[in-house]
Each structure stands twice: as C-alpha cells, then as structure tokens.
Amino acid sequence: MATALKLSDELIELTKPHAVANHRSVPKQIEYWARLGKAAEDNPELPIQLIKNTLLAVAETDVEILLEYHVGTVER
C-alpha cells in the first residue's frame, strides 16, 4: 500500500545524486535508506557494510540469484 508523504525539499535534493548513482528513483532511494536505517537500529552491534551486504543477499535470493559460499575463499 502506497502512502503519500510530505518530505522536505532539502531531503529530496540530498537524495537525488544518490538515486542517480544507484540507478533508483528518489522514492526508491529513500525507501532503501529507511530499510537500511531500520536494520541498523535493530542491529546496532553490526557494521553498516555487513547490514548492506545482508540486504543485498536477501534481495538476490528473492530473484533466485543463489551462489554457493565457500568460507575463506574469494571467487574471481
């Protein structure tokens, strides 16, 4: 369910370059930041990069991109 929100012009302007760099719309970029912020608040002991990688892994499984993980190895 979509809900209309009033956001400051400053937030919209700050979001635009990030949205372009990440190939997202401004609303989708703000949505991403909200999910990331919630995950960070829910897991304050985790580094932000780990949280970002976890969100990416969840998104990959949602579209069935499943790669085998080998502990201690780097795929090239």
N, CA, C and O atoms as a GROMACS GRO file, in nm:
protein
  304
    1MET      N    1   0.084  -0.117   0.000
    1MET     CA    2   0.000   0.000   0.000
    1MET      C    3   0.089   0.124   0.000
    1MET      O    4   0.174   0.140   0.088
    2ALA      N    5   0.071   0.210  -0.096
    2ALA     CA    6   0.147   0.333  -0.105
    2ALA      C    7   0.080   0.441  -0.020
    2ALA      O    8  -0.042   0.449  -0.011
    3THR      N    9   0.164   0.524   0.041
    3THR     CA   10   0.115   0.634   0.123
    3THR      C   11   0.190   0.760   0.083
    3THR      O   12   0.313   0.758   0.074
    4ALA      N   13   0.119   0.866   0.059
    4ALA     CA   14   0.182   0.994   0.024
    4ALA      C   15   0.242   1.056   0.150
    4ALA      O   16   0.178   1.061   0.255
    5LEU      N   17   0.365   1.104   0.138
    5LEU     CA   18   0.434   1.169   0.249
    5LEU      C   19   0.483   1.305   0.206
    5LEU      O   20   0.517   1.326   0.089
    6LYS      N   21   0.487   1.398   0.299
    6LYS     CA   22   0.547   1.528   0.272
    6LYS      C   23   0.690   1.523   0.326
    6LYS      O   24   0.711   1.506   0.446
    7LEU      N   25   0.786   1.539   0.237
    7LEU     CA   26   0.927   1.538   0.274
    7LEU      C   27   0.986   1.675   0.243
    7LEU      O   28   0.939   1.745   0.154
    8SER      N   29   1.088   1.711   0.316
    8SER     CA   30   1.149   1.842   0.295
    8SER      C   31   1.218   1.847   0.159
    8SER      O   32   1.268   1.746   0.109
    9ASP      N   33   1.221   1.966   0.102
    9ASP     CA   34   1.293   1.986  -0.024
    9ASP      C   35   1.441   1.954  -0.007
    9ASP      O   36   1.505   1.904  -0.099
   10GLU      N   37   1.494   1.982   0.112
   10GLU     CA   38   1.634   1.954   0.140
   10GLU      C   39   1.663   1.803   0.130
   10GLU      O   40   1.763   1.763   0.072
   11LEU      N   41   1.576   1.721   0.187
   11LEU     CA   42   1.596   1.576   0.180
   11LEU      C   43   1.588   1.529   0.035
   11LEU      O   44   1.669   1.447  -0.008
   12ILE      N   45   1.493   1.579  -0.039
   12ILE     CA   46   1.478   1.540  -0.180
   12ILE      C   47   1.604   1.576  -0.258
   12ILE      O   48   1.654   1.496  -0.336
   13GLU      N   49   1.656   1.697  -0.237
   13GLU     CA   50   1.776   1.740  -0.309
   13GLU      C   51   1.899   1.659  -0.268
   13GLU      O   52   1.983   1.628  -0.352
   14LEU      N   53   1.910   1.624  -0.140
   14LEU     CA   54   2.021   1.542  -0.094
   14LEU      C   55   2.013   1.400  -0.151
   14LEU      O   56   2.115   1.334  -0.170
   15THR      N   57   1.892   1.355  -0.177
   15THR     CA   58   1.870   1.219  -0.225
   15THR      C   59   1.902   1.203  -0.374
   15THR      O   60   1.947   1.097  -0.416
   16LYS      N   61   1.878   1.306  -0.453
   16LYS     CA   62   1.888   1.296  -0.599
   16LYS      C   63   2.021   1.237  -0.648
   16LYS      O   64   2.018   1.143  -0.728
   17PRO      N   65   2.137   1.286  -0.605
   17PRO     CA   66   2.261   1.228  -0.659
   17PRO      C   67   2.281   1.082  -0.619
   17PRO      O   68   2.336   1.004  -0.696
   18HIS      N   69   2.235   1.045  -0.500
   18HIS     CA   70   2.246   0.906  -0.456
   18HIS      C   71   2.154   0.816  -0.540
   18HIS      O   72   2.191   0.705  -0.578
   19ALA      N   73   2.035   0.866  -0.569
   19ALA     CA   74   1.940   0.792  -0.652
   19ALA      C   75   1.998   0.769  -0.791
   19ALA      O   76   1.989   0.658  -0.844
   20VAL      N   77   2.056   0.872  -0.850
   20VAL     CA   78   2.115   0.859  -0.983
   20VAL      C   79   2.231   0.760  -0.980
   20VAL      O   80   2.240   0.672  -1.066
   21ALA      N   81   2.318   0.773  -0.882
   21ALA     CA   82   2.435   0.685  -0.872
   21ALA      C   83   2.397   0.539  -0.852
   21ALA      O   84   2.468   0.449  -0.896
   22ASN      N   85   2.284   0.515  -0.786
   22ASN     CA   86   2.240   0.378  -0.758
   22ASN      C   87   2.130   0.330  -0.853
   22ASN      O   88   2.072   0.223  -0.832
   23HIS      N   89   2.103   0.408  -0.957
   23HIS     CA   90   2.002   0.372  -1.056
   23HIS      C   91   1.866   0.345  -0.993
   23HIS      O   92   1.797   0.248  -1.025
   24ARG      N   93   1.830   0.435  -0.900
   24ARG     CA   94   1.700   0.426  -0.833
   24ARG      C   95   1.625   0.557  -0.852
   24ARG      O   96   1.685   0.660  -0.881
   25SER      N   97   1.495   0.550  -0.836
   25SER     CA   98   1.417   0.674  -0.830
   25SER      C   99   1.441   0.736  -0.692
   25SER      O  100   1.490   0.669  -0.601
   26VAL      N  101   1.407   0.862  -0.678
   26VAL     CA  102   1.421   0.928  -0.547
   26VAL      C  103   1.338   0.856  -0.440
   26VAL      O  104   1.390   0.830  -0.332
   27PRO      N  105   1.211   0.822  -0.467
   27PRO     CA  106   1.136   0.749  -0.364
   27PRO      C  107   1.198   0.614  -0.329
   27PRO      O  108   1.200   0.575  -0.212
   28LYS      N  109   1.249   0.541  -0.429
   28LYS     CA  110   1.311   0.411  -0.401
   28LYS      C  111   1.440   0.428  -0.322
   28LYS      O  112   1.472   0.343  -0.238
   29GLN      N  113   1.515   0.535  -0.346
   29GLN     CA  114   1.637   0.560  -0.268
   29GLN      C  115   1.602   0.588  -0.123
   29GLN      O  116   1.668   0.537  -0.032
   30ILE      N  117   1.498   0.668  -0.100
   30ILE     CA  118   1.456   0.698   0.037
   30ILE      C  119   1.404   0.570   0.104
   30ILE      O  120   1.428   0.549   0.223
   31GLU      N  121   1.332   0.487   0.029
   31GLU     CA  122   1.286   0.358   0.082
   31GLU      C  123   1.405   0.271   0.124
   31GLU      O  124   1.404   0.210   0.231
   32TYR      N  125   1.508   0.267   0.039
   32TYR     CA  126   1.628   0.189   0.070
   32TYR      C  127   1.693   0.242   0.198
   32TYR      O  128   1.729   0.164   0.287
   33TRP      N  129   1.708   0.374   0.208
   33TRP     CA  130   1.766   0.432   0.330
   33TRP      C  131   1.683   0.398   0.452
   33TRP      O  132   1.738   0.372   0.559
   34ALA      N  133   1.552   0.397   0.438
   34ALA     CA  134   1.465   0.364   0.552
   34ALA      C  135   1.486   0.220   0.596
   34ALA      O  136   1.496   0.192   0.715
   35ARG      N  137   1.492   0.127   0.499
   35ARG     CA  138   1.516  -0.014   0.533
   35ARG      C  139   1.652  -0.031   0.597
   35ARG      O  140   1.667  -0.104   0.696
   36LEU      N  141   1.753   0.036   0.541
   36LEU     CA  142   1.889   0.028   0.596
   36LEU      C  143   1.892   0.086   0.737
   36LEU      O  144   1.954   0.028   0.826
   37GLY      N  145   1.829   0.199   0.757
   37GLY     CA  146   1.826   0.262   0.889
   37GLY      C  147   1.754   0.176   0.992
   37GLY      O  148   1.798   0.167   1.106
   38LYS      N  149   1.643   0.114   0.952
   38LYS     CA  150   1.571   0.026   1.044
   38LYS      C  151   1.658  -0.093   1.081
   38LYS      O  152   1.666  -0.131   1.198
   39ALA      N  153   1.723  -0.153   0.981
   39ALA     CA  154   1.810  -0.268   1.009
   39ALA      C  155   1.925  -0.228   1.100
   39ALA      O  156   1.965  -0.305   1.187
   40ALA      N  157   1.980  -0.108   1.079
   40ALA     CA  158   2.089  -0.060   1.164
   40ALA      C  159   2.041  -0.037   1.307
   40ALA      O  160   2.112  -0.071   1.402
   41GLU      N  161   1.923   0.019   1.323
   41GLU     CA  162   1.869   0.038   1.458
   41GLU      C  163   1.838  -0.095   1.526
   41GLU      O  164   1.858  -0.110   1.646
   42ASP      N  165   1.790  -0.192   1.448
   42ASP     CA  166   1.758  -0.324   1.503
   42ASP      C  167   1.883  -0.404   1.539
   42ASP      O  168   1.877  -0.496   1.620
   43ASN      N  169   1.998  -0.368   1.478
   43ASN     CA  170   2.123  -0.443   1.496
   43ASN      C  171   2.239  -0.346   1.518
   43ASN      O  172   2.332  -0.343   1.437
   44PRO      N  173   2.237  -0.269   1.626
   44PRO     CA  174   2.339  -0.165   1.644
   44PRO      C  175   2.481  -0.218   1.658
   44PRO      O  176   2.577  -0.142   1.643
   45GLU      N  177   2.496  -0.347   1.687
   45GLU     CA  178   2.630  -0.404   1.704
   45GLU      C  179   2.694  -0.440   1.570
   45GLU      O  180   2.814  -0.470   1.566
   46LEU      N  181   2.618  -0.439   1.461
   46LEU     CA  182   2.671  -0.481   1.332
   46LEU      C  183   2.723  -0.362   1.252
   46LEU      O  184   2.665  -0.254   1.256
   47PRO      N  185   2.834  -0.382   1.179
   47PRO     CA  186   2.884  -0.275   1.090
   47PRO      C  187   2.784  -0.252   0.977
   47PRO      O  188   2.718  -0.344   0.930
   48ILE      N  189   2.774  -0.127   0.934
   48ILE     CA  190   2.678  -0.091   0.830
   48ILE      C  191   2.702  -0.168   0.701
   48ILE      O  192   2.607  -0.203   0.632
   49GLN      N  193   2.829  -0.195   0.666
   49GLN     CA  194   2.856  -0.269   0.543
   49GLN      C  195   2.802  -0.411   0.550
   49GLN      O  196   2.754  -0.463   0.450
   50LEU      N  197   2.809  -0.472   0.666
   50LEU     CA  198   2.751  -0.607   0.682
   50LEU      C  199   2.600  -0.602   0.664
   50LEU      O  200   2.542  -0.691   0.603
   51ILE      N  201   2.538  -0.500   0.717
   51ILE     CA  202   2.393  -0.484   0.702
   51ILE      C  203   2.359  -0.465   0.554
   51ILE      O  204   2.264  -0.526   0.504
   52LYS      N  205   2.434  -0.380   0.484
   52LYS     CA  206   2.410  -0.357   0.342
   52LYS      C  207   2.427  -0.486   0.262
   52LYS      O  208   2.346  -0.516   0.175
   53ASN      N  209   2.532  -0.562   0.292
   53ASN     CA  210   2.555  -0.688   0.222
   53ASN      C  211   2.445  -0.790   0.250
   53ASN      O  212   2.407  -0.867   0.162
   54THR      N  213   2.393  -0.789   0.372
   54THR     CA  214   2.284  -0.880   0.408
   54THR      C  215   2.157  -0.843   0.333
   54THR      O  216   2.087  -0.931   0.283
   55LEU      N  217   2.126  -0.713   0.325
   55LEU     CA  218   2.009  -0.671   0.248
   55LEU      C  219   2.023  -0.709   0.102
   55LEU      O  220   1.925  -0.750   0.038
   56LEU      N  221   2.144  -0.697   0.047
   56LEU     CA  222   2.169  -0.737  -0.091
   56LEU      C  223   2.149  -0.887  -0.108
   56LEU      O  224   2.087  -0.930  -0.206
   57ALA      N  225   2.200  -0.966  -0.015
   57ALA     CA  226   2.185  -1.111  -0.022
   57ALA      C  227   2.038  -1.152  -0.018
   57ALA      O  228   1.996  -1.242  -0.090
   58VAL      N  229   1.960  -1.086   0.066
   58VAL     CA  230   1.816  -1.116   0.073
   58VAL      C  231   1.750  -1.082  -0.060
   58VAL      O  232   1.668  -1.159  -0.109
   59ALA      N  233   1.786  -0.968  -0.119
   59ALA     CA  234   1.729  -0.929  -0.248
   59ALA      C  235   1.769  -1.028  -0.357
   59ALA      O  236   1.688  -1.060  -0.444
   60GLU      N  237   1.892  -1.076  -0.353
   60GLU     CA  238   1.938  -1.174  -0.453
   60GLU      C  239   1.858  -1.304  -0.442
   60GLU      O  240   1.822  -1.363  -0.544
   61THR      N  241   1.831  -1.348  -0.320
   61THR     CA  242   1.753  -1.472  -0.305
   61THR      C  243   1.609  -1.451  -0.351
   61THR      O  244   1.544  -1.545  -0.400
   62ASP      N  245   1.558  -1.330  -0.336
   62ASP     CA  246   1.422  -1.300  -0.382
   62ASP      C  247   1.409  -1.316  -0.533
   62ASP      O  248   1.302  -1.349  -0.583
   63VAL      N  249   1.518  -1.291  -0.606
   63VAL     CA  250   1.515  -1.307  -0.753
   63VAL      C  251   1.592  -1.432  -0.796
   63VAL      O  252   1.629  -1.447  -0.912
   64GLU      N  253   1.614  -1.521  -0.700
   64GLU     CA  254   1.674  -1.652  -0.723
   64GLU      C  255   1.816  -1.647  -0.780
   64GLU      O  256   1.853  -1.730  -0.863
   65ILE      N  257   1.895  -1.550  -0.735
   65ILE     CA  258   2.038  -1.549  -0.764
   65ILE      C  259   2.105  -1.614  -0.643
   65ILE      O  260   2.129  -1.548  -0.542
   66LEU      N  261   2.134  -1.741  -0.656
   66LEU     CA  262   2.188  -1.817  -0.544
   66LEU      C  263   2.327  -1.868  -0.580
   66LEU      O  264   2.342  -1.948  -0.673
   67LEU      N  265   2.427  -1.823  -0.509
   67LEU     CA  266   2.564  -1.865  -0.532
   67LEU      C  267   2.614  -1.940  -0.410
   67LEU      O  268   2.585  -1.903  -0.297
   68GLU      N  269   2.689  -2.046  -0.434
   68GLU     CA  270   2.746  -2.122  -0.325
   68GLU      C  271   2.855  -2.040  -0.258
   68GLU      O  272   2.936  -1.977  -0.325
   69TYR      N  273   2.855  -2.040  -0.125
   69TYR     CA  274   2.954  -1.964  -0.048
   69TYR      C  275   3.055  -2.059   0.011
   69TYR      O  276   3.020  -2.160   0.072
   70HIS      N  277   3.183  -2.026  -0.008
   70HIS     CA  278   3.292  -2.105   0.049
   70HIS      C  279   3.367  -2.019   0.150
   70HIS      O  280   3.421  -1.914   0.114
   71VAL      N  281   3.370  -2.061   0.273
   71VAL     CA  282   3.435  -1.985   0.379
   71VAL      C  283   3.585  -1.972   0.349
   71VAL      O  284   3.653  -2.070   0.323
   72GLY      N  285   3.633  -1.849   0.355
   72GLY     CA  286   3.776  -1.825   0.339
   72GLY      C  287   3.824  -1.821   0.195
   72GLY      O  288   3.944  -1.814   0.172
   73THR      N  289   3.735  -1.825   0.098
   73THR     CA  290   3.778  -1.818  -0.042
   73THR      C  291   3.713  -1.698  -0.109
   73THR      O  292   3.606  -1.652  -0.068
   74VAL      N  293   3.779  -1.651  -0.211
   74VAL     CA  294   3.726  -1.539  -0.290
   74VAL      C  295   3.708  -1.588  -0.432
   74VAL      O  296   3.802  -1.639  -0.492
   75GLU      N  297   3.587  -1.572  -0.487
   75GLU     CA  298   3.564  -1.611  -0.625
   75GLU      C  299   3.617  -1.504  -0.717
   75GLU      O  300   3.606  -1.384  -0.688
   76ARG      N  301   3.676  -1.546  -0.828
   76ARG     CA  302   3.728  -1.450  -0.926
   76ARG      C  303   3.671  -1.478  -1.061
   76ARG      O  304   3.703  -1.408  -1.157
   0.00000   0.00000   0.00000
